[in-house]
Amino acid sequence: MNSLRQLATDVYEVILTLPSGRVARIESWLIRFPSANPDRLPLGMLKKSYTVKPLVEINGDSMFGELAIVSCLEKDGWTACWVDTFHGRKFWHGMPHATQPLEPPAKVKALYNRIADRKGGPSGCFDIVASKGDRIIWLEYKGPKDTANRNELCWIEAALGAGVAESDLFFVGSDRRPEAVERTI
């Protein structure tokens, strides 16, 4: 994860109180990917829910922020994909207008399904899942003024209940450090 972490201008811990009252500590990285030009896909290229998403630039390519994270993880040998639960249970390796959804590795899909079953559905799933060896990590990309919502808190709780360690959950955000921070890492 070095390629991604090197882009972070701040690394800190976010403390969240989950619906059960359990407290989770999630490592968070402040990363501002440069805006692409143009900064959106043309209207009509895909559903509006895709074309309203801002594009960022990484390695000279324009893509959604989630896919920029996937690109950084892959540079370090991770198998990664964007988990698009908003448009169904889709896993993307590239931009939706240029690629087809993919099937994640079996162990990743099995863990994803276990967490979704515990939660009662996939909503709130972190945006990126990556695996390398026996480790599976989950990263939630937060754009400007975006904060953890109740669905994500429920998903975190289900993930922890399914055996995911807090150290395998990350927030990657482009906005300022949130108020609920305990310490810099």
Summary of the structure (lengths in Angstrom):
residues: 185
radius of gyration: 15.7
end to end distance: 15.4
largest distance: 44.2
contacts: 548
relative contact order: 0.21
helix: 26%
strand: 30%
